[in-house]
Amino acid sequence: MKYDVVLWDFDGTLVDTSEGIFESLRIAFARMGQSMPELPILRKFIGPPMLYSFQTFVDFTPKQAEEGVRRFREDYETRGIYNARVYDGLKELNMQLRSEGIKIGVATLKPERMAKLLLAHFGLDALIDVCVGTDGDESSDITKAGIVLEAMQRLGCRDKSRAVLIGDTIYDAVGAKEAGIDFLAAAYGFGIDEERDRQSSIGLAHNAEEISVILRKL
């Protein structure tokens, strides 16, 4: 395999956090007296920072978006966060990669503290060499590319051709491109357009087995 470093996006790629996020979003909208968006809109909230999502996908004003984030976190950080599951086969895949000497990281726009809580909750923390996320400040201008580059630096990876990011949204694809590393599209997630992302990725994977095949054919 050509890669020394495999980086995972978190929400929608490594862990399916959708049910907990959807439920906490429903509670946030209800407490704000706002109508509930349809599921296709809610799905767009998986991946990007919440402040951005409230302003972009439901046209909230900055003030409304800040309240939305606060209401969301009130429920999500105490209850909804654990309504999640690791995608089938990914724990075993990471165990295999680690046994082969591959360095494994998480690069996510999710607050780093919450990502680490879930990694520990699911027993994945022992398989992950580094987890880089945001500091929880929704107004931060940190980018996916910046997070990817920080993860690579912490892992001591200087050769960008030896690293790949696995992700499920356009934000991951763009982040990998801007960071100068390969991108593998997790088509089972929440934001992959197969026609679009076939052109920008090393492959489209619908499950853990397909991820393994794509990584090993290069």
C-alpha positions as CSV (number, residue, x, y, z in Angstrom):
1,M,0.0,0.0,0.0
2,K,1.3,3.4,-0.9
3,Y,0.0,5.2,2.2
4,D,1.8,5.6,5.5
5,V,-1.0,7.7,7.0
6,V,-4.7,7.2,6.8
7,L,-6.9,10.1,8.1
8,W,-10.6,9.7,8.8
9,D,-13.3,12.3,8.9
10,F,-15.5,11.6,11.9
11,D,-19.2,12.3,11.5
12,G,-20.7,10.2,8.6
13,T,-17.4,8.5,7.9
14,L,-15.9,6.7,10.9
15,V,-19.0,7.0,13.2
16,D,-22.6,7.4,12.3
17,T,-23.7,10.2,14.6
18,S,-26.7,11.1,12.6
19,E,-29.5,10.0,14.9
20,G,-28.2,11.9,17.9
21,I,-27.5,15.0,15.8
22,F,-31.0,14.9,14.2
23,E,-32.7,14.5,17.5
24,S,-30.8,17.4,19.1
25,L,-31.5,19.5,16.1
26,R,-35.2,18.8,16.4
27,I,-35.1,19.8,20.0
28,A,-33.2,23.0,19.1
29,F,-35.7,24.1,16.4
30,A,-38.6,23.3,18.7
31,R,-37.2,25.3,21.6
32,M,-36.7,28.2,19.3
33,G,-40.2,28.0,18.0
34,Q,-39.0,27.3,14.5
35,S,-40.5,24.8,12.0
36,M,-38.7,21.6,11.5
37,P,-36.7,21.3,8.3
38,E,-37.2,18.2,6.1
39,L,-34.7,15.3,6.4
40,P,-32.7,16.2,3.3
41,I,-32.0,19.6,4.9
42,L,-31.1,18.0,8.3
43,R,-28.7,15.6,6.5
44,K,-26.7,18.6,5.3
45,F,-25.9,19.4,8.9
46,I,-23.7,16.3,9.2
47,G,-20.1,17.4,8.7
48,P,-19.9,21.3,8.6
49,P,-19.7,23.4,11.7
50,M,-23.1,24.0,13.2
51,L,-22.9,27.8,13.0
52,Y,-22.3,27.6,9.3
53,S,-25.0,25.0,8.8
54,F,-27.7,27.1,10.6
55,Q,-26.9,30.1,8.5
56,T,-26.4,28.3,5.2
57,F,-29.1,25.6,5.1
58,V,-32.0,27.3,7.0
59,D,-31.1,30.9,6.4
60,F,-30.8,31.9,10.1
61,T,-29.4,35.3,10.9
62,P,-26.1,35.2,12.8
63,K,-27.9,35.8,16.0
64,Q,-30.4,33.1,15.4
65,A,-27.6,30.7,14.4
66,E,-25.8,31.4,17.6
67,E,-28.9,30.5,19.6
68,G,-29.4,27.4,17.4
69,V,-25.9,26.2,18.2
70,R,-26.5,26.9,21.9
71,R,-29.8,25.0,22.0
72,F,-28.3,22.1,20.0
73,R,-25.4,21.7,22.3
74,E,-27.6,21.8,25.4
75,D,-29.1,18.5,24.4
76,Y,-26.4,17.0,22.2
77,E,-23.5,17.3,24.7
78,T,-25.5,15.7,27.6
79,R,-27.5,13.1,25.8
80,G,-27.5,13.0,22.0
81,I,-23.8,12.5,21.5
82,Y,-24.0,8.9,22.6
83,N,-26.8,8.1,20.2
84,A,-24.3,6.9,17.6
85,R,-22.6,3.8,16.2
86,V,-19.3,2.9,14.5
87,Y,-19.8,1.9,10.9
88,D,-19.7,-1.8,10.4
89,G,-16.2,-3.2,9.8
90,L,-14.3,0.0,10.5
91,K,-12.9,-0.9,13.9
92,E,-11.5,-4.1,12.4
93,L,-10.1,-2.3,9.4
94,N,-8.3,0.2,11.6
95,M,-6.9,-2.7,13.7
96,Q,-5.6,-4.3,10.5
97,L,-4.0,-1.0,9.3
98,R,-2.4,-0.4,12.6
99,S,-1.0,-3.9,12.7
100,E,0.7,-3.1,9.3
101,G,2.4,0.0,10.8
102,I,0.0,2.5,9.2
103,K,-0.5,5.7,11.3
104,I,-4.1,6.5,11.8
105,G,-5.6,9.9,12.5
106,V,-9.0,11.6,12.8
107,A,-9.3,15.0,11.1
108,T,-12.7,16.6,11.8
109,L,-14.6,19.9,12.0
110,K,-16.4,18.5,15.0
111,P,-15.2,19.9,18.3
112,E,-12.1,17.9,19.2
113,R,-13.3,17.3,22.8
114,M,-16.5,15.6,21.6
115,A,-14.8,13.5,19.0
116,K,-12.4,12.2,21.6
117,L,-15.3,11.4,24.0
118,L,-16.8,9.2,21.3
119,L,-13.6,7.6,20.3
120,A,-13.1,6.6,24.0
121,H,-16.8,5.5,24.3
122,F,-16.5,3.1,21.4
123,G,-13.0,1.9,22.3
124,L,-11.5,3.4,19.2
125,D,-9.1,5.7,21.0
126,A,-6.5,3.0,21.3
127,L,-6.5,2.6,17.5
128,I,-6.1,6.3,16.7
129,D,-2.7,8.0,16.9
130,V,-4.0,11.5,16.8
131,C,-7.4,13.2,16.7
132,V,-7.5,16.8,15.5
133,G,-10.8,18.8,15.6
134,T,-12.0,22.3,16.3
135,D,-11.8,24.0,19.7
136,G,-15.5,24.4,19.8
137,D,-15.5,28.1,18.9
138,E,-18.0,28.2,16.1
139,S,-16.7,31.6,14.9
140,S,-13.2,30.2,14.3
141,D,-12.0,30.4,10.7
142,I,-10.2,27.0,10.9
143,T,-10.6,25.0,7.7
144,K,-10.7,21.3,6.9
145,A,-7.4,21.7,5.1
146,G,-5.9,23.3,8.2
147,I,-7.0,20.4,10.4
148,V,-5.7,17.9,7.9
149,L,-2.3,19.6,7.8
150,E,-2.2,19.8,11.6
151,A,-2.9,16.0,11.9
152,M,-0.1,15.3,9.4
153,Q,2.3,17.4,11.3
154,R,1.5,15.7,14.6
155,L,2.0,12.3,12.9
156,G,5.3,13.4,11.4
157,C,4.2,12.9,7.8
158,R,6.1,15.2,5.5
159,D,5.4,13.4,2.2
160,K,1.9,14.3,1.2
161,S,1.8,11.6,-1.4
162,R,1.9,9.1,1.4
163,A,-1.3,10.3,3.1
164,V,-5.0,10.0,2.3
165,L,-8.2,11.4,3.8
166,I,-11.4,9.3,3.9
167,G,-14.5,11.5,4.1
168,D,-18.1,11.8,3.1
169,T,-18.7,15.4,2.1
170,I,-17.6,18.0,-0.4
171,Y,-15.9,19.8,2.6
172,D,-13.6,16.7,3.0
173,A,-12.9,16.5,-0.7
174,V,-12.0,20.2,-0.9
175,G,-10.0,20.0,2.4
176,A,-7.9,17.1,1.0
177,K,-7.3,18.9,-2.2
178,E,-6.2,22.1,-0.5
179,A,-4.0,20.2,1.8
180,G,-2.4,18.4,-1.2
181,I,-3.3,14.8,-0.2
182,D,-5.4,12.1,-1.8
183,F,-9.1,11.8,-1.0
184,L,-11.2,8.6,-0.7
185,A,-15.0,9.1,-0.9
186,A,-17.1,7.3,1.7
187,A,-20.2,7.0,-0.3
188,Y,-22.2,5.5,2.6
189,G,-22.1,8.9,4.4
190,F,-24.1,12.0,4.0
191,G,-22.7,14.2,1.3
192,I,-21.1,12.3,-1.5
193,D,-22.2,12.9,-5.0
194,E,-20.9,9.8,-6.8
195,E,-20.7,11.5,-10.2
196,R,-18.9,14.6,-8.9
197,D,-16.6,12.8,-6.4
198,R,-15.6,10.0,-8.7
199,Q,-13.5,12.7,-10.4
200,S,-11.9,14.1,-7.3
201,S,-11.2,10.9,-5.4
202,I,-9.0,7.8,-5.6
203,G,-12.2,5.8,-5.4
204,L,-15.8,5.5,-4.0
205,A,-16.3,3.1,-1.1
206,H,-19.7,1.9,0.1
207,N,-18.4,-0.1,3.1
208,A,-15.3,-1.0,5.0
209,E,-14.3,-3.8,2.6
210,E,-14.3,-1.5,-0.4
211,I,-12.2,1.0,1.6
212,S,-9.7,-1.7,2.2
213,V,-9.6,-2.7,-1.5
214,I,-9.2,0.8,-2.7
215,L,-6.4,1.6,-0.3
216,R,-4.5,-1.6,-1.2
217,K,-4.8,-1.4,-4.9
218,L,-2.6,1.8,-5.0
